Structure formats: structure tokens, C-alpha cells
Amino acid sequence: MVLILINEMALLTARSGKKDSGALPFKRVPLDLKLDEGLAPGFELGGLRCAILVMALGLIGTALTCFAVSPPKMPQSARFQAPFKAVDWLGAQKSEGNLFNDPQFGDVLIWYHPGSPKVFMDTRFDMYGEALVHDYLQLRDLRPGWEQLLAKYDFKTIFMPPSSPLVAKLKMVPSEWRVQYEDKTAVILTRMK
């Protein structure tokens, strides 16, 4: 269809340039003549009709592609490995209290266990506002005042990567925080009190 459309557009362009002469500056390809002869009377493969037909077929193809239902999959990368086992463990718990989590872990948790437990943060930072994102970063990076934020939000569970400075700090206080789950992708700590 595209080749026919290109040919017809070239013919239309050539015809519009020659107003007084019906002759074209080039001969029509025999295939084009055969196509014109084979079409039903009243439907000539003119440029406008061909363009409309191609656009309609393109729209139908686009609609079929866009509305195709396929199960979404969690993307994986070398930099981020989704903590599927930790998410399943956390989703199976009847955890009470507030959860402090890595934003990407929050995405996975929302996807696989929507609403249970409620995440503190996910990667939609613009939705949370500047103040909450600032609090998250302050606590995550152990910036001055992080202990007050831990108390302010009354977190009962921490769900972070093993490399997190917060995880390392809280592991040093086993009388207050206990490791409930740990693997190479995630650590889950719960408050003892």
C-alpha cells in the first residue's frame, strides 16, 4: 500500500504541475495500469482515496496494537534487582505501624501487594512533595536530625537495600531493631518496642 501511495502521490504532483497538458512527464508503470484495470468501476485508486485507505488501515493497526492486553512485567536491570522474596515475606506479614522503604522497593511492593503494607515513598517523588522527599533523604542518608524523623514518623518497619547506611546503623542497636529478613537484595528490620 505504501508503494502504491508513493506512486499515486508522484502522479498527483506531476499532474498539478502540468495544467495545460494531460501528458505526464513520465510513463506509468505497467503494474500501475494493471492495478487500475483490475479495480471495480467507480473506485479508482486515486491519491486521496489511497491516502485515506492507508490512514484508516494505519489507525486500525495502531488501535489493535495499543489495546492489546498483555500482562505487565517488572523490569529488571543490572543496577536494580527487585527484592521479590522480601516483598513476598513482607506482604505475608500482618505488619502494623509505619513502614520506611526504599522508593524502588515501594514500587515493587505497590505492584505486588497494593495497600498492604502502605509504603512511605515510591519513585513518584513529585506526588509526595518536596518536604516529604527531603525527610526521606535526610533519614536515608543519616543526615543530622535523622533520629528525630525516625521518632516523628514512628516507623515500626524498615525495608531497605543491605548497603543502606540506615540499615547498618540500626543493626548496631539490636536491643531496639531486629533483622526479620535479609538477603542480597533487601533487609527488613522491625522495631522491638
N, C-alpha and C positions, 0 to 999 in steps of 0.2 A: 504494500500500500504506500509506503514512504517513497519508493522509487517512482511509482505512478504519479504520486503527488508532486514530486520534484519535476517530472516531465511536464505535467499539466501546468505547473506554475511557470515553467520556462516558456511554454506555448502562450500562456496568457500575457506574459511580459513582452514576448515578441510581437504579439498581435496589437498590444496597446501602443507600441512604438511606430507601427505602420498603419496610419489612419486611412490613407487613400488607396492602399493596395491590399488585396486579400491574400497575396502571396506571402509566405513565411520566408525568412532568410535562410532557413534550413529545411530539409525534408523530414517528414515524420517517420519515425522508426516503424518498420513493418509490424512489429509486435503491437505497437500502439494502435495501428489501423485495425489489426485483428481484434483487439480488445473492444474498440469502438463498434465493430460489426457485430460482435457477439452479445452486446448489451441489449436489453429489451428496449423496444421503442418507447420514447418518452423519457428514458433515463440515459442521458448522455454523460459520460464521465468527464464533466466539466470541472474546472478548477475549484469553484465554490462548493459544489456538491461533494467532490472528493475531499476537500478540506474539512467539511462538516462531518463526513463519514469517518475520517481519520480521528478527528477530535472526539466524536462520540465513542468510538472504539477505545480511544485512549482513556476517556473518563470512566468507561465501564471497567477497563483493566485496572485503573487506579483504585476505583471503589472496591473491586474484588480483592485487591492486594491490601488495602487499608483496613478493611473489615474482616479480614481473615483472622480467625481465632486460633491462637497458639498459646500454649502455656508458657508464661514468662519464666525465665531462669535467672538466678542470682549471678551476676557477672563475677568472675574471678580474675585476679591479676597477680603478678609476682610481688607487688607491694602490699596487697591486701588479701589475706586469706580469711574468708568468713569463718567465724567460730561456730560452726553448725552444732557440734556436740555440746558446747557450753550453752548455746541458745536453747537446745532441747532440754538440757538439765534445768536451766532457769525457768523455762516455760512450764515444766512439770511441777515446780515448787509452788506452794501456796504462799508466796512471799508477801509479807506485809511491810509497809513502810516505803520510804522513798528510795529510788534506785539512781545511782550516779553511774553513767555509762559513757563509753567512747561513742562519738556520733555515728561512725560506720557500724558499730555493733548495734546501735539504736535502729538503724535502717533494717538490719537483718532481723532484729527482734520484732519490729513492727510488721515486717513481711510475714514471718512465720508464726508469730504469736501476738496478733493485734490486740492491744488493750490489756495484756497480762504478761508481765507487769508493765506499768506505764514507764516510758523512758523519760529521762531528764532532757536529753538532747539527741537530735539526729542531724543529718547533713543539710537540712533546710535551715541554715543559720538565719536567713533573712526573716523567717517566720517567727523566730524566738525573740528577736530584738537585741539591740547592742548590749544592754545591761546584763541580760542573762548569759549571752555568749562571753562577755567579759568575766563574769563569775565562773563560768565553766573553765575558761583558760587559766584563771587565777588558781583554781583548785587543782586542775590537772597538772600544772607546772610547779606547784608548791610555791607560788609567789607569796610574799608577805601578806598575812591575813587569811591564808587558806584554812587554818583551823576554825576560824570564826564562821567561814562559809560552810564548812562541814557540819558545824552545830546549827547554823541558821536554817539550812535545808533539811536537817535531821535525817541524813542518809542512813539507811539500815543495810543497804547492799551496794557493793562497788563491783562494776563489771567493766574491766579494762584489759588492754594487752599486757602481757608479762613484763614488757620493757617500760611500763609506765612508772614515773618517779613516785606517784601517789601509792601505787601497789607496793613498791619497795619500802616506802616509809611506813605504811600500815602493817606490813608483815613484821616490822620490828617491834610492834606493840601487840603481841599475841593475847595479852590479857583483855584487850578491847576489840580486836578484829581477828576472826578465824577464817582461814582459807577453806572454802567449801568445795571449790572446783578449781583445777589448774591443768592446763595442757600447753602445748607450744603456741597456741593462738590466743588464749584468754585465761584470765584469772577472775574468780568470783569470790569476794570476801563478804562476810556478814558481821555486823556489829554484835558483840556479846551482850551488851547491856540493853 
